[in-house]
Amino acid sequence: MEEKRLDALKVALNNEMREHEFYLKNAQRTKNALGEAMFRQIAGEELEHYERLKQLSETWEKKGTWPKTVPLKVKDTNVDTILKNMVKKAGQIPAGDTDDLQAIRTAIDFEAKGAEFYAGLRDEVSDPKEKDFFGLLANIEREHFTSLKETEEFLTNPAEWYQRTERTGLDGA
């Protein structure tokens, strides 16, 4: 079981670094301020996940057990506020192009798989610290997923997005 969890950590490390690089590359490529801010924020969070997982993996390999001293908390995400803050500057946001939309859709897929992967790890372990850690990562990946879905909707159908988020009615009231 220990070896299986170490293998899972190696998969997680690889995924987090790959996602970090993907987000950074797209932050540099896009001309869309919303996309750039979203990609940069998530890139930073994925790098933090990578660093925590790396510490965990190294300690676990040396001691053969869940570490007691590695800082296993990660910062909560604030990626959901990026879209809301950018909307306040809506006139300044250039339209997304097909590359932006494809990158967001690829990221949505990454995050869905990441949330499922970490939830699976959480559900397989019995140690409360492990459950909490993998549960936190699953929740953050799920928040990334939700924020990216909102960004996709904003870029593809801003009128519907505004109507839903502003809860406006069509009756003029």
C-alpha angles and dihedrals in degrees: 000000000000091000091049091054092047089051089050089052090053090052089048092050091051092047095048093051092045091050092046090054092045092053093046092049091051093045088056094044102048125087090198113102092208093051092046094050093045093047093047093049094050092043089058093047093048089051090052090051089050092051093050092046090048091052090047094048094047093049093044092051091051098044102025093228143078106287120248099196106039111104098249098177121098128198117265115250123253094185091120091066093058094072093046093049093047093050088062085064093042095140090060098052113098116220116268118249128221091268090056092049092047091049091050091049091049089049091050088056092048092051095046091052091044093052090049092047095051092043088054091051090048091052094048098055131073102195107103092219091053092046092050094047097048090041090055092050091048090052093049092049088050090052090050088050092051093046092049091049088052090049090050090052092047092052096044101037112011094167093058091043091053092047092051098043096040090043092222121167129222094226094083093246 
